[in-house]
Amino acid sequence: MNSNAITALAAAITIAVSTIGPAIAQGITAKSALESMARQPEAAGNIRSTMIVALALIEALTIYGLLIAFMLISKIS
């Protein structure tokens, strides 16, 4: 394998790994928030706001992976 192929493979693995973890975390976060809202409907507004902030922070991990993949792809000439 030449270096361009290895760099392309590294970019693909970066996207795959940086997507799997946050996807699982977002599912668990949404599940827990919905269960909490079902138990305490009066706190739904606070739970929803906190969940949205948490999901944004989790999504940042995927964006970092995408950024690294772009940086790797830019090295391929």
ChimeraX attribute file (.defattr): number of C-alpha atoms within 10 A of each C-alpha:
attribute: neighborCount
match mode: 1-to-1
recipient: residues
	/A:1	5
	/A:2	6
	/A:3	10
	/A:4	14
	/A:5	11
	/A:6	12
	/A:7	17
	/A:8	17
	/A:9	14
	/A:10	16
	/A:11	20
	/A:12	15
	/A:13	14
	/A:14	20
	/A:15	19
	/A:16	14
	/A:17	12
	/A:18	20
	/A:19	17
	/A:20	11
	/A:21	13
	/A:22	18
	/A:23	15
	/A:24	10
	/A:25	15
	/A:26	17
	/A:27	12
	/A:28	12
	/A:29	17
	/A:30	16
	/A:31	12
	/A:32	14
	/A:33	18
	/A:34	17
	/A:35	12
	/A:36	15
	/A:37	17
	/A:38	12
	/A:39	11
	/A:40	11
	/A:41	12
	/A:42	10
	/A:43	12
	/A:44	16
	/A:45	11
	/A:46	10
	/A:47	17
	/A:48	16
	/A:49	10
	/A:50	12
	/A:51	18
	/A:52	14
	/A:53	11
	/A:54	15
	/A:55	17
	/A:56	11
	/A:57	12
	/A:58	17
	/A:59	17
	/A:60	13
	/A:61	15
	/A:62	21
	/A:63	14
	/A:64	14
	/A:65	19
	/A:66	19
	/A:67	15
	/A:68	17
	/A:69	21
	/A:70	14
	/A:71	12
	/A:72	18
	/A:73	17
	/A:74	11
	/A:75	11
	/A:76	12
	/A:77	5
